[in-house]
Amino acid sequence: MDQRAQNKEASSTDNSPEARVLSEDDVFHLLNTSRRREVIRCLLETGEPIQLPDLARHVAAAENEMPIDLVTSDQYQRIYVPLYQEQLPKLDKAGVIRYDQSSGVIEPTDRLGVFSPYLEHSPNEEGGTRSSVTTTNSDKQVVSKWYFASAGLSAILLLAVTLELIPIAGELLGAIIIVLFLAANAAARLSLFHLSG
C-alpha cells in the first residue's frame, strides 16, 4: 500500500488534527511568521511541555536578541498576548502542539518533527539565546564595513572626477567603481570565511 493510500486510510478513521497529514503548504504556512518558527524551534529543542510564560520569555529573548533574564516586562507582554490569542491556537488546530489555554501548558506532539529540516536550531545556547544570533549580527557588521568602505571610496572618486581634480574618463570611472564593489564583496566573503572557520 503506497503512502497516499495509508494517509487516506488514516484520515478516514481519525479526524483529529494530529491524524491529518501536514502538506508542504501547511508546513510553510505555519512557518511563515517568526514567532511561530521560534515556538516550534523551542519545542524541538526541549522536547517537553512548557508553560506559556516561559515560552513567551524565550520568544521575546530571541526576537530582541538578548538573554532570557534580561527580557523586560514590556517585551514579554508584546509576545505573550499574540502567542496566547493567535499563534498557539493556530499550532494547536494544526495538531503540531497541544495547547491548554486554561492551564497555559504547551505540549509538543509527534508532528513537530516535520519542521526539523526547515529550521536551524543550535544545541549551543548562550545566556538563553541562540548563538546563531550573535554570528548573524557579526556577519552583518563585517559585510557592512566592506560595503561602506567601497561606497565611500567610490563617492570620493566620483567627487574628485566631477571637480576635475582627477582626469578620468566616465567609462574608466565606472569600471573602477565596479572593481571596488567586487573587491568589497570578495573581502567580505573572505572575512566571513575566517569568522566561521
N, C-alpha and C positions, 0 to 999 in steps of 0.2 A: 504494500500500500504506500503510495507516494505521500510526501509531506502535506500537500494541499488537501488530500483526502483525509489525512489524520486531523489536520486543523479543522476541517469542516465537521468531522465527526465529533471532535472535542467541543466545538462551539454549539453543536446541536444538543449535546447532553448537558452542558453547563453554560448558562447565560451570564454568569458573573463577569465583571470587568477583567479579573485575573485570568479567566479561561480564554478570553478573546485574544487572538494573536495580534501583537502590535505590528502594523505595517511600517515600512520605512518612512512613509509620510507622517504617521503618528509619532514616530521617534523624533523626526526633525521638528515637528510642530511643538512637541514637549520641550525640546532643547533650544527653542528659538528665543527664550529670554534668559538673561544671565542669572537671574535669581533661581529659576528652576534648575538650571545647569549646576549651580552651586549646591542646591539642596541634594540633587542626585549625586554629585561628587562626594559630598559629606557622608551620605548614607552608604555609598560604595566603599568609602574608606573605613567607616566604623563597622558597618555590617550589623549594627544593633539598633534597637529602638532608641529614640532620642526625644527629649522634652522640647516643646516649641520654643521656650525662652532660650535654651542652649543652642538650638538650630538658628534662631534669629541672630544671636550674638555671633555665631560662626559666619553666617552670610554677611552680616554687617562688617565684620573684620575683613573678609575677603574683598568686599566692594570698596572699602576705604583703605585697603592695603595697610593694615595695622594689626598688631597682636590683639587677641580677643579681650584681654584685660584692659585695653586702652579704649575700647568702644564706649562712646558717650551714650547717655540716655536718649538724646535726640536721634542719633544714628540707629540705635536699637529700635526705637519706635517706628522710624521710617521703613524698617524692614518687617517688623513684627506684624503690623496691620495688613499689608498686602499678602504676606505669607498666609496669615490666618484666614483672610477673606477670599483670596483668589488662587494663589499658586498651589497651596497644599490640597484644596478641594479638587483642583484640576488633575493633579497627580493621583489622588485617591480615586477619582472617577475612572481614570485610565487603568487602574489596578496596579500601578507602579509602587504605591505605598498604601498602608492602612493608616488612615488619619482619624483619630478620635478627637473631635473638636472640644468635647466637654472636658476631657482629661488633658488635652494638649499633647498626647503621645503620638509620635510619628514612627511607624514601623516599616522597615523595608520588606518588599515581597520578592519572590523568586524572579519576577520580571525585571528587576533592577539591573541584572547582569547584562541585559540587552544594550544598555547605554555605555558600558565599559569601553568598547572600541572607539566610541565617539568622543570620549573625554580623556584628557590627560590629567591624571591625578598622581601627585608626587607623594611617595611614602615619607619623604623627609620634610617634616614640618618644623618651622622655626618660630617660636613665640605665637603659635596659633594661626599663622597664615602660611600659605604655600610658598616654598622657596622660589617657585617659578615667577611669583610676583616680583621679587627683587631682581631676578635675572632679566625679566622683561623690561623693567624700568632702567636698569643699567644699559641694556641693549639699545633702548631708545635714546639715551643720553649720548652713547658713543656714535650712533648714526647721525643724530642731530649735530653733534660737534663737527663732523666732517662736512656735512652739507652746508652748515652755516659758514664754515671756512671757505668752501668753494664759492658760495653765493657772495660772500664779502669780497673775495679776490676778483670775482667777475664784475662786481659793481665798481670797484676801484679802477679796474682796467677799462671798463666802459666809459667811466667819467674822464679818465686820462685821455682816451681817444677822442671823446666829444670835445674836450677843451683843447685839443690838438697838442697835448703835451707829448704824446707818443704817436708817431706816424705809422698807423697800421691800417690796412685795407679792411673793409667790412667783412669779407669772406674769411680772412685770416683771423679776425677778432672772433667771429662765430665759431671757427674751428678751435681756437684757444679755449673759449668758454666751455665748449662740449668736452674737450680734453680734461678741463678742470673738474667737471662733474663726473666724468668716467673715473678719474683718479680718486675723487672723494668716495665713489661707490666701491672701488677696489680697496681703498684704505679702511672703509667702514666694515666691509666683509672680513678683511684680514684681522681687524681688531676684535670682531665678534668671534672669529675662529679661535683666537688666542684666549678670549674670555671663557669660551665654552670648554676649551681643552685644559 
